Amino acid sequence: MTSERRSPSSAAKDPNDEGVRLQKVLSQAGVASRRAAEEMIVEGRIEVNGEVVMELGRRVDPETAVIHVDGSRVMTNTNLTHLLLNKPAGILCTMSDDKGRPCIGDYLRERQGKLFHVGRLDQDTEGLLLITNDGELANRLMHPSYKVRKTYMAEVLGPIPKDLGQRLREGVELEDGPVKVDRFKLVDQNQNRALVEIVLHEGRKRIVRRLLKHVGHPVQRLVRTRIGDVQLTTERQGAIRPLNGQEIASLYKIVDM
Protein backbone atom coordinates (compact mmCIF):
# COMPACT_ATOMS: atom_id res chain seq x y z
CA MET A 1 0.00 0.00 0.00
CA THR A 2 1.53 3.28 -1.11
CA SER A 3 1.24 6.37 0.99
CA GLU A 4 0.06 9.60 -0.59
CA ARG A 5 2.42 12.51 -0.48
CA ARG A 6 0.78 15.81 0.40
CA SER A 7 1.81 18.80 -1.62
CA PRO A 8 3.03 21.84 0.26
CA SER A 9 -0.08 23.78 -0.84
CA SER A 10 -2.43 21.17 0.68
CA ALA A 11 -0.65 20.96 4.04
CA ALA A 12 -2.19 22.75 6.98
CA LYS A 13 -0.73 26.21 7.33
CA ASP A 14 0.98 27.19 10.50
CA PRO A 15 -0.57 30.48 11.64
CA ASN A 16 2.88 31.51 12.84
CA ASP A 17 4.01 31.52 9.19
CA GLU A 18 1.50 34.26 8.30
CA GLY A 19 1.26 37.89 9.30
CA VAL A 20 3.92 40.23 10.61
CA ARG A 21 6.27 39.63 13.53
CA LEU A 22 4.82 41.16 16.68
CA GLN A 23 7.91 43.19 17.50
CA LYS A 24 7.83 44.76 14.04
CA VAL A 25 4.14 45.66 14.45
CA LEU A 26 4.86 47.29 17.80
CA SER A 27 7.77 49.21 16.31
CA GLN A 28 5.70 50.44 13.37
CA ALA A 29 2.98 51.54 15.79
CA GLY A 30 5.52 53.73 17.57
CA VAL A 31 5.50 51.75 20.82
CA ALA A 32 9.23 51.09 20.94
CA SER A 33 12.19 50.02 18.83
CA ARG A 34 12.20 46.39 17.72
CA ARG A 35 14.87 45.52 20.28
CA ALA A 36 12.89 47.20 23.08
CA ALA A 37 9.67 45.57 21.85
CA GLU A 38 11.34 42.15 22.05
CA GLU A 39 12.25 42.84 25.67
CA MET A 40 8.65 43.85 26.41
CA ILE A 41 7.38 40.62 24.87
CA VAL A 42 9.77 38.47 26.92
CA GLU A 43 8.73 40.36 30.06
CA GLY A 44 5.08 39.42 29.43
CA ARG A 45 3.87 42.97 28.90
CA ILE A 46 2.12 42.32 25.58
CA GLU A 47 -1.35 40.85 25.03
CA VAL A 48 -2.70 39.79 21.65
CA ASN A 49 -6.43 39.10 21.49
CA GLY A 50 -6.57 38.74 25.27
CA GLU A 51 -3.60 36.35 25.50
CA VAL A 52 -0.21 37.24 26.98
CA VAL A 53 2.44 36.58 24.33
CA MET A 54 6.02 35.86 25.38
CA GLU A 55 7.51 34.15 22.31
CA LEU A 56 9.46 36.31 19.87
CA GLY A 57 8.37 34.38 16.80
CA ARG A 58 4.70 35.35 17.13
CA ARG A 59 3.17 36.81 13.98
CA VAL A 60 -0.06 38.80 13.85
CA ASP A 61 -2.33 40.51 11.36
CA PRO A 62 -2.06 44.23 12.22
CA GLU A 63 -5.49 44.92 10.71
CA THR A 64 -7.37 42.47 12.94
CA ALA A 65 -5.25 41.79 16.04
CA VAL A 66 -6.25 43.50 19.29
CA ILE A 67 -2.95 44.37 20.96
CA HIS A 68 -2.45 45.77 24.46
CA VAL A 69 0.81 46.97 26.01
CA ASP A 70 0.77 47.18 29.80
CA GLY A 71 -3.02 47.07 29.61
CA SER A 72 -3.39 49.93 27.10
CA ARG A 73 -4.67 49.39 23.56
CA VAL A 74 -2.21 49.94 20.72
CA MET A 75 -3.79 50.99 17.45
CA THR A 76 -2.31 48.94 14.59
CA ASN A 77 -5.35 48.84 12.30
CA THR A 78 -4.72 51.58 9.75
CA ASN A 79 -8.33 51.36 8.55
CA LEU A 80 -9.68 52.80 11.81
CA THR A 81 -10.36 56.51 12.11
CA HIS A 82 -10.47 58.54 15.34
CA LEU A 83 -11.02 62.29 15.03
CA LEU A 84 -11.77 65.30 17.20
CA LEU A 85 -14.04 68.04 15.82
CA ASN A 86 -14.41 71.38 17.58
CA LYS A 87 -18.06 71.94 16.68
CA PRO A 88 -19.17 75.56 16.27
CA ALA A 89 -22.52 76.82 17.51
CA GLY A 90 -25.31 76.72 14.94
CA ILE A 91 -24.19 73.41 13.41
CA LEU A 92 -26.50 70.39 13.50
CA CYS A 93 -25.04 67.22 14.98
CA THR A 94 -25.91 65.02 12.02
CA MET A 95 -24.07 63.78 8.96
CA SER A 96 -26.65 65.24 6.54
CA ASP A 97 -29.75 67.43 6.63
CA ASP A 98 -32.60 67.22 4.12
CA LYS A 99 -33.35 70.93 4.62
CA GLY A 100 -29.83 71.94 3.68
CA ARG A 101 -28.94 73.33 7.09
CA PRO A 102 -25.26 73.33 8.10
CA CYS A 103 -24.26 70.09 9.83
CA ILE A 104 -21.12 68.26 10.95
CA GLY A 105 -21.23 66.16 7.77
CA ASP A 106 -20.19 69.31 5.90
CA TYR A 107 -16.82 69.10 7.65
CA LEU A 108 -16.32 65.42 6.72
CA ARG A 109 -17.28 65.32 3.03
CA GLU A 110 -13.79 64.47 1.79
CA ARG A 111 -13.23 61.64 4.29
CA GLN A 112 -13.93 58.15 3.02
CA GLY A 113 -16.00 55.45 4.68
CA LYS A 114 -18.86 55.50 7.14
CA LEU A 115 -18.19 57.69 10.17
CA PHE A 116 -20.09 57.94 13.46
CA HIS A 117 -20.30 60.89 15.82
CA VAL A 118 -20.06 59.78 19.44
CA GLY A 119 -23.16 61.20 21.11
CA ARG A 120 -24.64 64.55 20.23
CA LEU A 121 -24.31 68.23 20.95
CA ASP A 122 -27.43 70.34 20.43
CA GLN A 123 -27.36 72.95 17.68
CA ASP A 124 -26.37 75.81 19.97
CA THR A 125 -23.73 73.91 21.97
CA GLU A 126 -20.09 74.12 20.92
CA GLY A 127 -17.02 72.06 21.51
CA LEU A 128 -15.56 68.59 21.49
CA LEU A 129 -17.18 65.93 19.33
CA LEU A 130 -15.55 62.56 18.68
CA ILE A 131 -15.79 61.03 15.19
CA THR A 132 -14.87 57.42 14.42
CA ASN A 133 -15.60 54.52 12.10
CA ASP A 134 -15.30 52.04 14.99
CA GLY A 135 -18.99 51.40 15.67
CA GLU A 136 -18.35 49.26 18.76
CA LEU A 137 -16.20 51.96 20.34
CA ALA A 138 -18.83 54.61 19.58
CA ASN A 139 -21.61 52.48 21.08
CA ARG A 140 -19.69 51.78 24.27
CA LEU A 141 -18.68 55.40 24.76
CA MET A 142 -22.36 56.36 24.60
CA HIS A 143 -23.65 53.50 26.75
CA PRO A 144 -24.56 54.63 30.28
CA SER A 145 -23.08 51.50 31.89
CA TYR A 146 -19.53 52.74 31.15
CA LYS A 147 -20.17 56.10 32.83
CA VAL A 148 -17.87 58.04 30.50
CA ARG A 149 -17.36 61.51 31.95
CA LYS A 150 -17.94 64.65 29.90
CA THR A 151 -16.76 68.11 30.94
CA TYR A 152 -18.59 71.33 30.03
CA MET A 153 -17.91 75.01 30.51
CA ALA A 154 -21.17 76.93 30.90
CA GLU A 155 -21.74 80.65 30.99
CA VAL A 156 -24.87 81.14 33.09
CA LEU A 157 -26.89 83.85 34.77
CA GLY A 158 -25.59 84.55 38.25
CA PRO A 159 -24.87 85.10 41.01
CA ILE A 160 -24.08 81.52 42.04
CA PRO A 161 -25.05 80.56 45.63
CA LYS A 162 -22.40 78.85 47.73
CA ASP A 163 -24.44 75.64 48.11
CA LEU A 164 -25.16 75.10 44.40
CA GLY A 165 -22.26 72.67 43.89
CA GLN A 166 -23.34 70.51 46.81
CA ARG A 167 -26.93 70.56 45.60
CA LEU A 168 -25.96 69.40 42.11
CA ARG A 169 -23.64 66.69 43.43
CA GLU A 170 -26.43 65.36 45.65
CA GLY A 171 -28.84 65.40 42.69
CA VAL A 172 -32.02 67.11 41.58
CA GLU A 173 -35.20 65.74 40.05
CA LEU A 174 -35.98 66.57 36.43
CA GLU A 175 -39.12 65.66 34.49
CA ASP A 176 -37.46 62.50 33.14
CA GLY A 177 -35.79 61.41 36.37
CA PRO A 178 -33.04 62.39 38.81
CA VAL A 179 -29.66 63.71 37.73
CA LYS A 180 -26.50 64.62 39.62
CA VAL A 181 -23.09 65.89 38.57
CA ASP A 182 -19.73 64.28 39.29
CA ARG A 183 -18.02 67.64 39.81
CA PHE A 184 -19.00 71.31 39.91
CA LYS A 185 -16.63 74.28 39.96
CA LEU A 186 -17.25 78.02 39.92
CA VAL A 187 -14.55 79.30 37.55
CA ASP A 188 -15.41 83.00 37.44
CA GLN A 189 -18.18 85.38 38.46
CA ASN A 190 -18.84 88.97 37.47
CA GLN A 191 -22.02 90.80 38.47
CA ASN A 192 -24.91 88.84 36.96
CA ARG A 193 -22.84 86.39 34.89
CA ALA A 194 -20.85 83.34 35.97
CA LEU A 195 -18.64 80.71 34.33
CA VAL A 196 -19.00 77.22 35.77
CA GLU A 197 -17.42 73.86 34.97
CA ILE A 198 -19.59 70.76 35.16
CA VAL A 199 -18.47 67.12 34.88
CA LEU A 200 -21.09 64.40 34.52
CA HIS A 201 -21.58 61.05 32.83
CA GLU A 202 -25.21 61.59 31.86
CA GLY A 203 -26.13 61.37 28.19
CA ARG A 204 -29.73 62.52 28.16
CA LYS A 205 -30.80 65.14 25.64
CA ARG A 206 -29.81 68.72 26.56
CA ILE A 207 -29.09 67.50 30.09
CA VAL A 208 -26.71 70.32 31.09
CA ARG A 209 -29.02 73.06 29.85
CA ARG A 210 -32.06 71.49 31.53
CA LEU A 211 -30.20 70.90 34.77
CA LEU A 212 -28.91 74.46 35.12
CA LYS A 213 -32.24 75.99 34.11
CA HIS A 214 -33.97 73.83 36.74
CA VAL A 215 -31.77 75.28 39.50
CA GLY A 216 -32.34 78.85 38.33
CA HIS A 217 -29.23 79.54 36.23
CA PRO A 218 -30.11 79.35 32.52
CA VAL A 219 -27.23 78.69 30.14
CA GLN A 220 -26.11 81.55 27.92
CA ARG A 221 -23.27 79.66 26.26
CA LEU A 222 -22.20 76.01 26.54
CA VAL A 223 -18.95 74.36 25.42
CA ARG A 224 -17.97 70.71 25.86
CA THR A 225 -14.24 70.64 26.57
CA ARG A 226 -13.49 67.02 27.42
CA ILE A 227 -14.63 63.40 26.99
CA GLY A 228 -12.75 60.99 29.22
CA ASP A 229 -9.08 61.95 28.86
CA VAL A 230 -9.53 63.56 25.42
CA GLN A 231 -9.80 67.34 25.57
CA LEU A 232 -9.86 70.45 23.47
CA THR A 233 -6.56 72.31 23.40
CA THR A 234 -5.88 75.01 20.81
CA GLU A 235 -8.21 73.81 18.03
CA ARG A 236 -10.12 76.63 16.39
CA GLN A 237 -13.87 76.25 15.87
CA GLY A 238 -14.60 73.94 12.96
CA ALA A 239 -11.14 72.37 13.11
CA ILE A 240 -10.64 68.60 12.90
CA ARG A 241 -7.58 66.70 14.08
CA PRO A 242 -6.69 63.01 14.43
CA LEU A 243 -6.43 61.71 17.98
CA ASN A 244 -2.95 60.72 19.06
CA GLY A 245 -2.07 57.22 20.24
CA GLN A 246 -2.37 58.05 23.93
CA GLU A 247 -5.82 59.58 23.46
CA ILE A 248 -7.03 56.60 21.43
CA ALA A 249 -5.72 54.14 24.02
CA SER A 250 -7.48 56.05 26.80
CA LEU A 251 -10.85 55.80 25.04
CA TYR A 252 -10.56 52.05 24.50
CA LYS A 253 -9.43 51.59 28.09
CA ILE A 254 -12.43 53.31 29.72
CA VAL A 255 -14.81 51.07 27.76
CA ASP A 256 -12.86 47.82 28.33
CA MET A 257 -11.80 47.25 24.72
C-alpha positions, 0 to 999 in steps of 0.5 A: 500500500503506497502512501500519498504525499501531500503537496506543500499547498495542501498541508495545513498552514501554521498560523505563525508563518503568516502575518507580521512579527509582533515586534515589528508591528509594535515598532511600526505603531511607535510603541518602541524600537524592535529591540525594546519591543522584544524585551517587552514581549519576553517580560510578558507585557504584551497581550494579543487578542486577550492572551499574553504573548512571550515568544518572539516568533509570534506573527499577527495581522495588524489589521485584525489583532487587538494588541495591548501593552501594559493594559493599554490598547495599541492601534495597529489597524490603519483602517480605523479613524479617530477624530476630534471636531471642535463643533461651532454653535449653529451646526446640527449634529448630524451627517446630513440634513434634508433641509440643507442646514449646516451640519457636521457632515459638511466638515467630513465630506472628503473623508472616506467610509462610514463615520459615526459621531459619538453622542450629540451636541445640540445645535447651539452647543459648541465644543468637542465631538468625537468622530470614528468609524469604529462602531463598537467603540462609539456604542460603548462610549455612549452606553450609560453603563460605562459612565464616560465623563464629559466636561462642560464650561457653561456661561450662566446667569448669576450670582451663584449661591455657595451651596449650588455645587453641593446641591448638584452633586447630591442630585435634583429631580428633572421631568425624566428622572433624577440627575447629579453631577460628578463635579462642579466648579465656579470658575469666574463670576462677574455681576450677573454672569458666571462661568462654571465647569460641570463634569457628569456622565449623563447622556440625556438630551440637553441634560446640562441646559435642563439641569442648570435651568432647573436650579435657576441659572439658565445657560447663555453659552455652553462648550464641551471641553473634554470626553474621558481623557480627550480634551480640546486644546488650541483647536479653532472652531470647525477644526478637525484633528486626528487623535494621538495614540495616547488619546485613542488608548485612553478611550478604548481603556475606559470602555474595556476594549 
